[in-house]
Amino acid sequence: MEVQTCSRCRKFFNYIGGERICPACKEEVEKEFQKVKEYIKDNRSATVIQVAKECEVSEKQIRQWVREERLELSSTDGEFVCEKCGASITSGRFCAKCKNEMVDNLSAVIKKDEPKPEPQKKLHDGNKMRFLK
């Protein structure tokens, strides 16, 4: 654990991991998210700018929630693009095609690095002593 300064309120807090904001600000951000979520339920066609204005939340925060896949746009208007290929997306950082490619590449690497199974030892060693557990 290390002491950090909260990027929102500038107070010191014990940083464990994740976003560099204090627990009080994390709670406030979660309340803002719930407010935005409720607004979107009632106004499905609202834009990022409209949601930010009506909910009094920064556009930057709403865009972050979209990148974190906590929110999804109703259409691909070109505002969010895949960080790998540049295709329009509605949520997250990567399009489905690029995500699948990354998963396939990681799976191939993991399979290469898996240790080969060791040959099984004989279960019965005659009259020798052994530990059972």
C-alpha angles and dihedrals in degrees: 000000000000135000114250137174114247110246091217107041100016093231122138119252140164105267115214102165146297124052114010098242130114122254092255091054091045088056091049091049090051090052089051090050092052090050091051091046092054092047092051091050089060096037107037096167096052118127126230090257093051093048092048092050097044095044096038092234124132119259087230091060092049091049089050090054089051090051090048088052092241090119131032130203118234092229140014102253095164094257092112120042135181110267091220107042105010097240117150113261136182099215143005130021102284137042120245092257093054092044090054091048091052092048091049092049093049092047091053092051093048092051091051092050097047110114116245113250114262117238111266117255121232111273093214118054098178114244097341120125121244141169117256096198 
